[in-house]
């Protein structure tokens, strides 16, 4: 048993793909036409960190209720955690790509960490070894 996908609600597919692929370095695993349950067109968009099994399903908000959740997937908490081997390299690369960090890097007992916002405004921890 494993978790295959986690959904992130986004405002725009292409903007989200650009962020995750170009700013974070994820791979675009799938971008296929699909249909909503009631037959309207949508896309099935999956991104994954290189070599990762678990991916993110980037789901465009459909209607007011879902639009209200964009950027607030986990009620303002850090809800996503990106583990990297070289924290300083990842922090520098992501910063240069325009990723918004909302905390400075710091060292905790579990390693190096800095909080950043994704394209939708969700909070993530960038985590690296001590």
MITI-249357 format. One record per residue (C-alpha): residue number from 0; chain; x, y, z; residue in three letters. Coordinates in pm, 1 decimal, padded with zeros to 6 digits, always signed. Each point is the difference from the previous one (the first is absolute). Layout:
+-----+-------+----------+----------+----------+-----+
|   n | chain |        X |        Y |        Z | res |
+-----+-------+----------+----------+----------+-----+
| NUM |     A |        X |        Y |        Z | ala |
...
+-----+-------+----------+----------+----------+-----+
END
This chain:
+-----+-------+----------+----------+----------+-----+
|   n | chain |        X |        Y |        Z | res |
+-----+-------+----------+----------+----------+-----+
|   0 |     A | +00000.0 | +00000.0 | +00000.0 | unk |
|   1 |     A | +00120.3 | +00350.7 | -00078.2 | unk |
|   2 |     A | -00131.6 | +00348.8 | -00058.9 | unk |
|   3 |     A | +00012.6 | +00063.2 | -00374.5 | unk |
|   4 |     A | -00135.2 | +00355.6 | -00037.6 | unk |
|   5 |     A | -00094.3 | +00298.7 | +00213.4 | unk |
|   6 |     A | -00219.5 | +00268.7 | -00155.2 | unk |
|   7 |     A | +00088.7 | +00367.6 | +00003.1 | unk |
|   8 |     A | -00274.9 | +00231.5 | -00120.4 | unk |
|   9 |     A | +00140.0 | +00268.8 | -00230.1 | unk |
|  10 |     A | -00142.3 | +00294.7 | -00192.2 | unk |
|  11 |     A | +00170.5 | -00083.8 | -00331.0 | unk |
|  12 |     A | +00155.7 | -00320.0 | -00133.5 | unk |
|  13 |     A | +00280.9 | +00156.3 | -00202.9 | unk |
|  14 |     A | +00107.6 | +00242.3 | +00272.1 | unk |
|  15 |     A | +00010.5 | -00288.9 | +00250.2 | unk |
|  16 |     A | +00195.8 | -00224.0 | -00239.0 | unk |
|  17 |     A | +00250.3 | +00279.9 | -00058.7 | unk |
|  18 |     A | +00047.7 | +00050.4 | +00374.7 | unk |
|  19 |     A | +00041.7 | -00364.2 | +00094.4 | unk |
|  20 |     A | +00213.4 | -00096.0 | -00300.1 | unk |
|  21 |     A | +00215.1 | +00309.6 | -00050.9 | unk |
|  22 |     A | +00013.3 | +00157.2 | +00346.0 | unk |
|  23 |     A | +00009.6 | -00316.1 | +00212.7 | unk |
|  24 |     A | +00156.3 | -00244.7 | -00246.1 | unk |
|  25 |     A | -00282.5 | -00255.8 | -00005.5 | unk |
|  26 |     A | -00069.8 | -00217.3 | -00303.8 | unk |
|  27 |     A | -00323.1 | +00024.4 | -00198.4 | unk |
|  28 |     A | -00119.8 | -00361.3 | +00023.5 | unk |
|  29 |     A | -00331.9 | +00044.6 | -00180.5 | unk |
|  30 |     A | -00208.3 | +00269.8 | -00167.9 | unk |
|  31 |     A | -00299.8 | -00162.3 | -00164.8 | unk |
|  32 |     A | -00344.4 | +00122.3 | -00104.9 | unk |
|  33 |     A | -00275.0 | -00128.5 | +00226.4 | unk |
|  34 |     A | -00360.8 | +00071.3 | +00095.9 | unk |
|  35 |     A | -00168.1 | +00107.9 | +00320.4 | unk |
|  36 |     A | -00262.8 | -00232.8 | +00149.6 | unk |
|  37 |     A | -00267.1 | +00195.1 | -00187.2 | unk |
|  38 |     A | +00185.7 | -00011.8 | -00334.6 | unk |
|  39 |     A | +00176.9 | +00338.4 | -00017.2 | unk |
|  40 |     A | +00360.0 | +00010.4 | -00125.7 | unk |
|  41 |     A | +00288.7 | +00010.7 | +00244.9 | unk |
|  42 |     A | +00359.3 | -00123.7 | +00010.9 | unk |
|  43 |     A | +00163.1 | -00275.5 | +00203.4 | unk |
|  44 |     A | +00332.7 | +00158.2 | +00101.8 | unk |
|  45 |     A | +00251.6 | -00183.7 | +00217.3 | unk |
|  46 |     A | +00342.2 | +00126.6 | +00110.9 | unk |
|  47 |     A | +00258.5 | -00183.6 | +00208.3 | unk |
|  48 |     A | +00342.6 | +00069.8 | +00144.0 | unk |
|  49 |     A | +00261.4 | -00188.9 | -00205.4 | unk |
|  50 |     A | -00000.8 | -00367.6 | +00098.5 | unk |
|  51 |     A | -00293.0 | +00036.5 | +00240.8 | unk |
|  52 |     A | -00291.1 | -00241.7 | +00012.2 | unk |
|  53 |     A | -00253.3 | +00240.2 | +00148.9 | unk |
|  54 |     A | -00116.0 | +00282.0 | -00224.3 | unk |
|  55 |     A | -00219.9 | +00305.2 | +00007.7 | unk |
|  56 |     A | -00322.5 | +00015.7 | -00197.6 | unk |
|  57 |     A | -00036.8 | +00364.4 | -00104.0 | unk |
|  58 |     A | -00375.8 | +00052.5 | -00012.4 | unk |
|  59 |     A | -00139.0 | +00325.4 | -00137.2 | unk |
|  60 |     A | -00263.5 | +00144.9 | +00232.7 | unk |
|  61 |     A | -00352.5 | -00067.0 | -00125.0 | unk |
|  62 |     A | -00255.8 | +00241.2 | +00144.4 | unk |
|  63 |     A | -00006.4 | +00243.9 | +00288.8 | unk |
|  64 |     A | +00040.6 | -00258.9 | +00275.3 | unk |
|  65 |     A | +00321.4 | -00142.2 | -00148.5 | unk |
|  66 |     A | +00130.6 | +00344.6 | -00098.0 | unk |
|  67 |     A | -00024.7 | +00101.0 | +00365.3 | unk |
|  68 |     A | +00235.4 | -00286.8 | +00089.8 | unk |
|  69 |     A | +00279.3 | +00106.1 | -00239.2 | unk |
|  70 |     A | +00298.1 | +00080.2 | +00221.5 | unk |
|  71 |     A | -00179.1 | -00116.5 | +00311.6 | unk |
|  72 |     A | +00017.2 | -00377.3 | -00039.7 | unk |
|  73 |     A | +00093.3 | -00052.1 | +00365.7 | unk |
|  74 |     A | -00145.9 | +00309.8 | +00166.6 | unk |
|  75 |     A | +00321.6 | +00204.4 | -00006.8 | unk |
|  76 |     A | +00223.0 | -00265.6 | +00154.9 | unk |
|  77 |     A | +00307.6 | -00149.5 | -00159.8 | unk |
|  78 |     A | -00155.1 | -00299.1 | -00168.8 | unk |
|  79 |     A | +00265.0 | -00113.5 | -00248.5 | unk |
|  80 |     A | +00360.3 | -00099.4 | +00059.1 | unk |
|  81 |     A | +00270.7 | -00005.6 | -00267.2 | unk |
|  82 |     A | +00306.5 | -00196.9 | +00116.4 | unk |
|  83 |     A | +00327.2 | +00075.3 | -00183.3 | unk |
|  84 |     A | +00352.6 | -00135.1 | +00037.9 | unk |
|  85 |     A | +00173.4 | +00337.7 | -00046.7 | unk |
|  86 |     A | -00200.2 | +00265.2 | +00183.0 | unk |
|  87 |     A | +00223.4 | +00296.2 | -00090.5 | unk |
|  88 |     A | -00001.0 | -00086.5 | -00371.4 | unk |
|  89 |     A | -00378.1 | -00050.2 | -00007.0 | unk |
|  90 |     A | -00064.2 | +00320.1 | +00195.8 | unk |
|  91 |     A | +00225.9 | +00203.1 | -00233.1 | unk |
|  92 |     A | -00148.2 | -00154.8 | -00318.0 | unk |
|  93 |     A | -00358.9 | +00047.7 | +00114.8 | unk |
|  94 |     A | +00065.9 | +00356.2 | +00116.4 | unk |
|  95 |     A | +00158.6 | +00084.9 | -00336.7 | unk |
|  96 |     A | -00308.8 | -00146.6 | -00171.5 | unk |
|  97 |     A | -00222.5 | +00241.7 | +00193.0 | unk |
|  98 |     A | -00138.8 | -00237.5 | +00262.6 | unk |
|  99 |     A | -00129.9 | +00205.3 | +00293.8 | unk |
| 100 |     A | +00152.7 | -00106.3 | +00330.8 | unk |
| 101 |     A | -00193.3 | +00127.2 | +00300.6 | unk |
| 102 |     A | +00263.7 | -00099.9 | +00256.1 | unk |
| 103 |     A | +00376.5 | +00012.1 | -00002.7 | unk |
| 104 |     A | +00184.5 | -00333.1 | +00005.3 | unk |
| 105 |     A | +00055.3 | -00132.9 | +00348.3 | unk |
| 106 |     A | +00145.6 | -00309.6 | +00163.0 | unk |
| 107 |     A | -00226.9 | -00220.9 | +00208.0 | unk |
| 108 |     A | +00074.8 | -00332.8 | +00170.4 | unk |
| 109 |     A | -00139.3 | -00180.5 | -00307.8 | unk |
| 110 |     A | +00199.6 | +00205.7 | -00254.2 | unk |
| 111 |     A | -00004.6 | +00322.7 | -00201.4 | unk |
| 112 |     A | -00337.7 | +00153.8 | -00082.5 | unk |
| 113 |     A | -00155.6 | +00302.3 | -00167.9 | unk |
| 114 |     A | -00368.3 | +00058.0 | -00078.6 | unk |
| 115 |     A | -00102.5 | +00094.7 | -00354.3 | unk |
| 116 |     A | -00323.9 | +00060.3 | -00187.4 | unk |
| 117 |     A | -00104.3 | -00197.7 | -00304.8 | unk |
| 118 |     A | -00168.4 | +00154.0 | -00306.3 | unk |
| 119 |     A | -00338.1 | -00016.1 | +00174.7 | unk |
| 120 |     A | +00124.3 | +00144.5 | +00330.3 | unk |
| 121 |     A | +00018.7 | -00325.9 | +00199.1 | unk |
| 122 |     A | +00278.1 | -00018.9 | +00256.9 | unk |
| 123 |     A | +00278.6 | -00258.2 | -00044.2 | unk |
| 124 |     A | +00308.4 | -00092.3 | +00202.2 | unk |
| 125 |     A | +00321.7 | -00032.5 | -00196.1 | unk |
| 126 |     A | +00191.5 | -00255.6 | +00208.9 | unk |
| 127 |     A | +00361.0 | -00108.2 | -00012.0 | unk |
| 128 |     A | +00244.2 | -00185.3 | +00222.8 | unk |
| 129 |     A | +00166.7 | +00172.5 | +00296.5 | unk |
+-----+-------+----------+----------+----------+-----+
END
